[in-house]
Amino acid sequence: MGTLAPSALRKHINSGQLNPVYLVLGADEYEKDEIVDTFESAVEEELRPFNVDRFDGLDAGSQSSKLSLGDVLGALQTLPMMAPKRIVITQRAELLLQPKRESELTLRDLSLLEEYLENPAQTTILVLIAESLDDRRRISKRLNASATVVRCGNLEDVSDAAHWINRQAKAVGIAMEPGAVRELSTRIGPDVRRLRGELDRLFLFASGQDRIRESDVREVAGAAVSLDDWAVTKAIEKGQTAKALRELALLIDGGAVPQMLLGQLAWVVRTRLSGQRLAPAIDAVFRADSDLKRSAVESRVLLEKLVIQLCAAKVN
């Protein structure tokens, strides 16, 4: 049925020409909640108790509720009351569409949903909201083919993050200096969850100011993250000791596992060193591995020492 951006979806809903099935995907919970509210607004407020059903996949694991996909399917069969359409919304739908344990019941319900997608009710709008779906599953393929797909918070790079920050600031009427946008987007990257949290903190911090400045971001925003898991090895290959150490610090501060980082450094030695430089470098990796397992010295110090040694080897 095609794809819509969130901004286009709002215009589409307000037009009143709704499609039978929508699949809303993305990590931005705030934006997904806004979309839910917009769908609900398609039904007159006094009629919503009769014509809007909301489910949450979290209830599938609740001892008191034990929601199933069958409950959602049952709601689709109810006719609207005093309105042309009714809306069935399921948040965290991935917990129902991709159950951890498949049973005869869950498989039957998934099969029934597939049948429903072939001939959806014309008086009911089904809205399935999920962070993501496994595209290898049959139900995901059927939904992508049958539903109108909406993707939220789909940021690919720092440039996308900067545009997103500007849109959010404009929406709430807060000015941000270009340097502040650049600092925040570079520091956090295209992680929409973290961007949302950092921006909310900045808005609170800068309340009463005429604008958010670069210095505000540096004071309030969390630590920077590395946007390239292999940035350390690339810097080592070029013999850039200072950059390699900076990138190593970003990865460590971001929670990278020391043994994983050591594995990357070992890869550099295996694939980029030869001749007289190879044996000493291999010894250095083995020593670092042994020290990481047994030494009381902080792992960060051991990895920094190894990075300096490899940079000094002038890897080709």
C-alpha positions in Angstrom: 0.0 0.0 0.0 3.0 2.3 0.1 4.9 4.3 2.6 4.2 7.6 4.3 6.4 10.0 6.3 5.0 11.0 9.7 4.4 14.5 8.5 2.5 13.3 5.5 0.6 10.8 7.6 -0.9 13.6 9.7 -2.2 15.3 6.6 -3.5 12.0 5.3 -5.4 11.3 8.5 -6.9 14.8 8.7 -8.2 14.3 5.1 -10.5 11.6 6.4 -9.5 9.1 3.6 -8.1 6.4 5.8 -6.7 3.1 4.5 -7.7 -0.2 6.2 -4.3 -1.1 7.7 -1.3 0.9 9.0 2.1 -0.4 10.2 4.0 2.3 12.2 7.7 1.4 12.8 10.5 3.2 14.6 12.3 3.8 17.8 10.9 7.3 18.5 8.3 6.5 21.2 7.3 10.2 21.5 6.5 10.5 17.8 4.6 7.2 17.8 2.5 8.4 20.7 1.7 11.6 18.7 0.7 9.4 15.8 -1.7 7.4 18.0 -3.3 10.7 19.2 -3.7 11.8 15.6 -5.4 8.5 14.6 -7.7 8.9 17.6 -8.6 12.4 16.6 -10.2 11.0 13.4 -13.1 9.9 15.7 -15.2 12.5 17.4 -14.2 12.7 21.1 -17.5 11.8 22.6 -17.7 8.6 20.4 -14.1 7.4 21.1 -15.1 5.1 24.0 -17.3 3.1 21.5 -15.1 3.4 18.4 -11.5 3.3 19.5 -9.8 0.2 21.0 -6.3 0.3 22.3 -4.1 -2.7 23.0 -0.5 -3.0 24.2 1.7 -5.9 23.4 3.2 -5.7 26.9 -0.1 -7.1 28.2 0.7 -10.4 26.4 3.1 -11.2 29.2 0.9 -9.9 32.0 -0.5 -12.5 34.4 -3.6 -10.4 34.9 -4.3 -9.7 31.2 -2.7 -12.3 28.9 -3.6 -10.3 25.8 -3.3 -12.3 22.6 -3.4 -11.4 18.9 -6.8 -13.1 18.9 -8.2 -10.3 21.1 -7.1 -7.7 18.5 -8.6 -9.8 15.7 -11.9 -10.0 17.7 -12.0 -6.2 18.0 -11.7 -5.9 14.2 -15.0 -7.6 13.8 -17.0 -5.0 15.9 -19.0 -2.6 13.9 -18.7 1.2 14.5 -21.3 2.9 16.7 -22.8 6.2 15.4 -19.7 6.7 13.3 -18.5 5.7 9.8 -15.3 4.1 11.1 -13.8 2.6 14.2 -10.0 2.3 15.0 -8.1 -0.5 16.6 -4.6 0.5 17.8 -2.0 -2.0 19.0 1.2 -0.6 20.5 4.3 -2.7 20.9 2.7 -5.0 18.3 6.0 -6.8 17.7 5.4 -8.7 21.0 2.2 -10.2 19.4 3.5 -10.6 15.9 6.8 -12.1 16.9 6.1 -14.1 20.1 9.1 -15.5 21.9 7.3 -18.8 22.2 5.2 -19.9 19.3 2.3 -22.1 20.2 -0.6 -23.6 18.2 -2.7 -20.7 19.4 -0.2 -18.0 18.3 0.3 -19.6 14.9 -3.4 -19.8 14.4 -3.8 -16.1 15.2 -1.0 -15.2 12.9 -2.7 -17.2 10.1 -6.0 -15.5 10.8 -4.3 -12.1 10.6 -2.9 -13.0 7.2 -6.4 -13.9 6.1 -7.7 -10.6 7.4 -5.0 -8.7 5.4 -6.3 -10.3 2.3 -9.8 -8.7 2.8 -9.7 -6.2 5.7 -12.9 -4.7 7.0 -13.9 -1.4 5.4 -15.5 -0.1 8.6 -12.4 -0.6 10.8 -8.9 0.9 10.7 -6.1 -1.4 12.1 -3.0 0.4 13.3 -0.1 -1.7 14.3 2.8 0.1 16.1 6.2 -1.5 16.6 9.8 -0.6 17.1 10.8 -3.0 14.3 9.8 -6.3 12.7 11.9 -9.2 11.4 11.5 -8.8 7.6 12.3 -12.5 7.2 9.0 -13.6 8.8 6.0 -14.3 6.6 3.7 -12.0 8.6 6.2 -9.1 8.2 6.2 -9.6 4.4 2.4 -9.7 4.3 2.2 -6.5 6.4 4.7 -4.7 4.3 2.7 -5.6 1.2 -0.7 -4.9 2.5 -0.3 -2.1 5.0 0.5 1.6 4.7 3.9 1.7 6.3 5.0 4.7 8.4 8.6 5.0 9.6 9.4 7.1 12.7 12.8 8.4 13.8 14.6 6.9 10.8 17.9 8.8 11.1 20.9 7.5 9.1 23.7 9.9 9.9 24.8 13.1 11.6 23.2 15.2 8.9 19.8 13.5 9.6 20.3 14.1 13.3 20.9 17.8 12.7 17.8 18.2 10.6 15.8 16.3 13.3 17.1 18.6 16.1 16.2 21.7 14.1 12.6 20.4 13.5 12.1 19.5 17.2 13.4 22.9 18.3 11.2 24.8 15.8 8.1 22.7 16.9 8.4 23.9 20.5 9.5 27.5 19.5 13.0 27.4 20.9 15.9 28.8 18.9 19.2 26.9 18.6 22.4 28.3 17.4 23.9 26.4 14.4 26.9 25.6 16.6 24.6 24.1 19.2 22.9 21.9 16.6 26.2 20.8 15.2 27.7 20.0 18.6 24.7 17.9 19.7 24.3 16.0 16.4 28.0 15.2 16.3 28.2 14.3 19.9 25.1 12.0 19.9 24.8 10.9 16.3 21.6 9.4 14.7 20.4 7.8 18.0 16.9 9.1 18.2 16.2 7.9 21.7 19.3 9.5 23.1 18.7 12.7 21.0 15.2 13.0 22.4 16.4 12.7 26.0 19.3 15.1 25.6 17.1 17.6 23.8 14.5 17.5 26.5 17.2 18.2 29.1 18.6 21.1 27.0 15.1 22.6 26.7 14.7 22.5 30.5 18.2 23.8 31.1 17.7 26.7 28.7 14.2 27.8 29.8 14.2 31.5 30.1 17.1 32.0 27.6 16.5 33.5 24.2 18.3 30.6 22.5 20.4 27.4 23.1 24.1 28.0 22.6 26.9 25.6 21.8 28.2 26.1 25.4 24.9 24.9 26.7 25.2 21.6 24.8 28.8 21.1 26.1 27.6 21.7 29.7 24.4 19.6 29.6 24.6 16.9 27.0 26.1 13.5 27.8 29.4 12.1 26.6 30.1 11.9 22.9 29.9 8.6 21.2 31.9 7.1 18.4 29.9 6.8 15.1 32.4 4.3 13.7 33.2 1.1 15.6 36.3 0.7 13.4 37.6 4.2 13.8 40.4 3.1 16.1 41.8 0.6 13.6 41.5 3.1 10.8 43.5 5.6 12.8 46.1 3.0 13.6 46.5 2.0 9.9 47.4 5.7 9.2 49.7 5.9 12.2 47.5 8.7 13.8 48.2 8.0 17.5 46.3 11.0 18.9 43.2 10.2 16.9 43.3 6.5 17.7 43.5 7.3 21.4 40.5 9.7 21.1 38.4 7.1 19.3 39.4 4.5 21.8 38.2 6.7 24.6 34.9 7.3 22.9 34.3 3.5 22.4 35.2 2.8 26.0 33.1 5.6 27.4 30.3 4.3 25.2 30.4 0.9 26.9 32.5 -1.1 24.4 33.8 -4.4 25.8 37.6 -4.4 26.2 38.0 -7.9 24.7 36.0 -6.8 21.6 38.3 -3.9 21.2 41.4 -6.2 21.6 39.9 -8.4 18.9 39.8 -5.4 16.5 43.4 -4.5 17.3 44.4 -8.1 16.7 42.8 -7.9 13.3 44.9 -4.9 12.4 48.0 -6.9 13.3 47.0 -10.0 11.3 45.9 -8.1 8.2 48.1 -5.0 8.1 51.5 -6.0 9.4 54.2 -8.0 7.9 58.0 -8.6 8.0 60.0 -7.5 11.0 57.1 -5.5 12.5 54.7 -8.5 12.7 56.3 -10.6 15.5 56.7 -7.7 18.0 53.1 -6.6 17.3 51.8 -10.1 17.9 53.7 -10.3 21.2 52.2 -7.0 22.2 48.7 -8.3 21.5 49.3 -11.5 23.4 50.7 -9.6 26.4 47.7 -7.3 26.4 45.3 -10.2 26.2 47.1 -11.9 29.2 47.1 -8.6 31.2 43.4 -8.0 30.5 42.6 -11.4 32.0 45.0 -11.3 35.0 46.3 -7.8 35.7 45.0 -5.4 38.2 45.8 -2.5 35.8 42.8 -0.8 34.4 41.8 -2.2 31.0 41.7 1.3 29.5 45.4 1.8 30.3 46.4 -1.6 28.8 44.5 -0.9 25.5 45.9 2.6 25.3 49.4 1.2 25.6 48.7 -1.3 22.9 47.3 1.3 20.6 50.4 3.5 21.0 52.6 0.5 20.2 50.7 -0.4 17.1 50.7 3.2 15.8 54.4 3.4 16.4 54.8 0.3 14.1 53.6 2.4 11.2 51.1 0.0 9.8 50.8 0.0 6.0 
